[in-house]
Amino acid sequence: MFLKIFLFLFGFGLMITGFSTLILYINLFSFGYNFKEYIYYVIRLPEFYYLIVGFVLLNFAILLKGGKK
């Protein structure tokens, strides 16, 4: 039970970090970047991988079966 809660909260925190970075880097459009360059730049950031890992952990916590009591 506590493992599910920990995985859920940790995954949620990582996803928030990743999404906030994506939103912050939208300002690159004002410097003349196009959408393809934006995606290429964002994929290389470590925070993008936090987003992916957080999504996997969140789904794992949701789909994890509970123990028998």
Residue pairs with C-beta under 8 A, 6 or more apart in sequence:
1 66
1 67
3 64
4 61
4 64
4 66
5 61
7 57
7 58
7 60
7 61
7 64
8 57
8 58
8 61
8 62
10 54
10 57
11 53
11 54
11 55
11 56
11 57
11 58
11 59
11 60
11 61
12 54
12 58
13 54
14 50
14 51
14 53
14 54
14 57
15 50
15 51
15 54
15 55
15 58
16 54
17 47
17 50
17 51
17 54
18 47
18 48
18 49
18 50
18 51
18 52
18 54
19 51
21 42
21 45
21 47
21 48
21 50
21 51
22 42
22 47
22 48
22 51
25 38
25 41
25 42
25 45
26 38
28 37
28 38
28 41
29 38
33 41
42 48
